[in-house]
Amino acid sequence: MSMSSQKPYLIRAIYQWLLDNDCTPYLLVNTDYEGVVVPEQYIRDSRIVLNLAPDAIDGLNMDNDWV
């Protein structure tokens, strides 16, 4: 039997834990990764930090294949 990756479960758990403790969750994105589309004016050293707080985003999808 092959088990699925634990990473998406851990990411969702940490995200919820941060919200439960009134902290702002952020995501650091490597903008050199193929397929990343973000506002270029905010990229610094091939990275961008995204605020994932519920009041800063709409329609966040964190399933097992996609963040």
C-alpha positions as CSV (number, residue, x, y, z in Angstrom):
1,M,0.0,0.0,0.0
2,S,1.3,3.4,-1.0
3,M,0.6,6.3,1.4
4,S,0.0,9.8,0.2
5,S,2.4,12.6,1.1
6,Q,2.0,14.1,4.6
7,K,3.1,17.6,3.4
8,P,-0.3,19.0,2.4
9,Y,-1.8,17.8,5.7
10,L,1.0,19.5,7.7
11,I,0.7,22.7,5.7
12,R,-3.1,22.9,6.4
13,A,-2.6,22.0,10.1
14,I,0.0,24.8,10.5
15,Y,-2.1,27.2,8.6
16,Q,-5.1,26.5,10.9
17,W,-2.9,26.6,14.0
18,L,-1.6,30.1,13.1
19,L,-5.2,31.4,12.5
20,D,-6.4,29.8,15.8
21,N,-3.6,31.7,17.6
22,D,-4.4,35.1,15.9
23,C,-1.2,35.0,13.8
24,T,-0.9,36.0,10.2
25,P,0.1,33.1,7.9
26,Y,2.6,33.9,5.2
27,L,3.9,31.9,2.3
28,L,7.4,32.4,0.8
29,V,7.4,31.6,-2.9
30,N,10.4,30.9,-5.1
31,T,9.6,32.9,-8.2
32,D,12.2,31.1,-10.3
33,Y,10.0,28.0,-10.2
34,E,8.4,27.3,-13.6
35,G,4.8,28.4,-13.8
36,V,4.8,30.9,-10.9
37,V,2.8,34.0,-11.8
38,V,3.0,36.8,-9.3
39,P,3.2,40.7,-9.5
40,E,6.8,41.3,-10.6
41,Q,7.2,44.6,-8.8
42,Y,7.1,42.7,-5.5
43,I,9.7,40.1,-6.3
44,R,12.9,40.5,-4.3
45,D,15.9,38.1,-4.8
46,S,13.7,35.7,-6.8
47,R,11.2,35.5,-3.9
48,I,7.9,36.9,-2.9
49,V,6.1,36.7,0.5
50,L,2.3,36.2,0.3
51,N,-0.1,37.1,3.1
52,L,-2.5,34.2,3.5
53,A,-4.8,35.7,6.1
54,P,-8.5,35.1,5.3
55,D,-9.1,38.8,5.1
56,A,-6.3,39.2,2.6
57,I,-7.3,36.5,0.1
58,D,-10.3,35.0,-1.6
59,G,-10.8,31.4,-2.6
60,L,-7.6,29.9,-1.1
61,N,-7.4,26.3,-2.3
62,M,-5.1,24.0,-0.2
63,D,-5.9,20.5,-1.3
64,N,-3.5,17.5,-1.5
65,D,-2.2,18.5,-4.9
66,W,-2.2,22.3,-4.8
67,V,-1.6,25.2,-2.5
